[in-house]
Amino acid sequence: MADTKVANKGTQTSVKGSTGKAQKGLSAEEKAALEAESPCLATAATRAGYQAGLEGAGFTEVSIDATREVAQGFSSAIVRAAKPA
């Protein structure tokens, strides 16, 4: 993740980065076109997939707030989550 900043306050972790998040899943054709144009966007996680991964790793209170659209259907995001002790 480019320009990533991580802040820890007790069990609260906040990550701010510039990785795009797909608003919806990509079709095989869309993914192939993006891989040729921008591999970073082609491998972006969906919001639901990213949240599920954090929750699967034991994080709670997950929030994903889009900050700006970086390409159609993709946005930078601030991700916050707590990891119980």
C-alpha beads as a LAMMPS data file, in Angstrom:
LAMMPS data file: protein, C-alpha beads

85 atoms
84 bonds

1 atom types
1 bond types

-500.0 500.0 xlo xhi
-500.0 500.0 ylo yhi
-500.0 500.0 zlo zhi

Masses

1 110.0

Atoms # bond

1 1 1 0.000 0.000 0.000
2 1 1 1.609 3.263 -1.062
3 1 1 1.823 6.129 1.433
4 1 1 0.458 3.998 4.267
5 1 1 0.173 5.450 7.749
6 1 1 -0.667 3.263 10.742
7 1 1 -1.605 4.600 14.170
8 1 1 -2.144 2.389 17.220
9 1 1 -4.046 3.542 20.294
10 1 1 -4.451 0.633 22.689
11 1 1 -6.475 -1.924 20.767
12 1 1 -7.652 0.565 18.119
13 1 1 -5.753 0.471 14.831
14 1 1 -6.240 3.023 12.096
15 1 1 -4.755 2.558 8.638
16 1 1 -4.780 5.290 6.031
17 1 1 -3.536 4.415 2.589
18 1 1 -3.970 5.023 -1.078
19 1 1 -4.920 1.532 -2.196
20 1 1 -8.152 1.617 -4.189
21 1 1 -11.122 -0.490 -3.228
22 1 1 -13.427 -1.811 -5.906
23 1 1 -17.029 -0.855 -5.312
24 1 1 -18.155 -4.135 -6.875
25 1 1 -16.517 -7.302 -8.089
26 1 1 -14.903 -7.218 -11.533
27 1 1 -15.791 -9.440 -14.460
28 1 1 -12.930 -11.409 -16.040
29 1 1 -12.903 -8.977 -18.981
30 1 1 -12.795 -5.902 -16.736
31 1 1 -9.987 -7.413 -14.662
32 1 1 -7.923 -8.284 -17.764
33 1 1 -8.310 -4.748 -19.116
34 1 1 -7.284 -3.246 -15.770
35 1 1 -4.279 -5.580 -15.436
36 1 1 -2.953 -4.234 -18.730
37 1 1 -3.604 -0.633 -17.672
38 1 1 -3.113 -0.609 -13.893
39 1 1 -2.138 -3.799 -12.027
40 1 1 -2.686 -2.031 -8.703
41 1 1 -6.381 -1.446 -9.414
42 1 1 -6.839 -4.892 -10.962
43 1 1 -5.917 -6.521 -7.647
44 1 1 -7.927 -4.168 -5.402
45 1 1 -10.236 -5.869 -2.919
46 1 1 -13.934 -5.180 -2.776
47 1 1 -15.130 -3.336 0.301
48 1 1 -17.032 -6.444 1.478
49 1 1 -14.036 -8.718 0.836
50 1 1 -11.649 -6.418 2.695
51 1 1 -14.014 -6.182 5.669
52 1 1 -14.534 -9.965 5.715
53 1 1 -10.765 -10.492 5.725
54 1 1 -10.281 -8.160 8.692
55 1 1 -13.119 -9.776 10.613
56 1 1 -11.754 -13.237 9.759
57 1 1 -8.429 -12.154 11.279
58 1 1 -10.197 -11.269 14.534
59 1 1 -10.705 -7.522 14.103
60 1 1 -13.933 -5.927 15.333
61 1 1 -15.536 -2.502 14.869
62 1 1 -14.394 -2.440 11.235
63 1 1 -15.177 0.734 9.314
64 1 1 -14.090 1.510 5.772
65 1 1 -14.619 5.117 4.746
66 1 1 -14.002 6.122 1.134
67 1 1 -11.975 9.326 0.872
68 1 1 -11.919 10.020 -2.869
69 1 1 -12.530 8.225 -6.127
70 1 1 -9.240 7.364 -7.869
71 1 1 -10.822 5.718 -10.926
72 1 1 -14.364 4.836 -11.877
73 1 1 -15.613 2.405 -9.209
74 1 1 -12.416 2.622 -7.113
75 1 1 -11.642 4.841 -4.147
76 1 1 -8.971 5.483 -1.564
77 1 1 -10.144 4.538 1.902
78 1 1 -9.434 5.003 5.568
79 1 1 -9.780 1.676 7.349
80 1 1 -10.319 1.479 11.106
81 1 1 -10.610 -1.658 13.209
82 1 1 -10.053 -2.858 16.756
83 1 1 -8.169 -6.021 17.707
84 1 1 -9.406 -7.402 21.036
85 1 1 -6.630 -8.205 23.498

Bonds

1 1 1 2
2 1 2 3
3 1 3 4
4 1 4 5
5 1 5 6
6 1 6 7
7 1 7 8
8 1 8 9
9 1 9 10
10 1 10 11
11 1 11 12
12 1 12 13
13 1 13 14
14 1 14 15
15 1 15 16
16 1 16 17
17 1 17 18
18 1 18 19
19 1 19 20
20 1 20 21
21 1 21 22
22 1 22 23
23 1 23 24
24 1 24 25
25 1 25 26
26 1 26 27
27 1 27 28
28 1 28 29
29 1 29 30
30 1 30 31
31 1 31 32
32 1 32 33
33 1 33 34
34 1 34 35
35 1 35 36
36 1 36 37
37 1 37 38
38 1 38 39
39 1 39 40
40 1 40 41
41 1 41 42
42 1 42 43
43 1 43 44
44 1 44 45
45 1 45 46
46 1 46 47
47 1 47 48
48 1 48 49
49 1 49 50
50 1 50 51
51 1 51 52
52 1 52 53
53 1 53 54
54 1 54 55
55 1 55 56
56 1 56 57
57 1 57 58
58 1 58 59
59 1 59 60
60 1 60 61
61 1 61 62
62 1 62 63
63 1 63 64
64 1 64 65
65 1 65 66
66 1 66 67
67 1 67 68
68 1 68 69
69 1 69 70
70 1 70 71
71 1 71 72
72 1 72 73
73 1 73 74
74 1 74 75
75 1 75 76
76 1 76 77
77 1 77 78
78 1 78 79
79 1 79 80
80 1 80 81
81 1 81 82
82 1 82 83
83 1 83 84
84 1 84 85
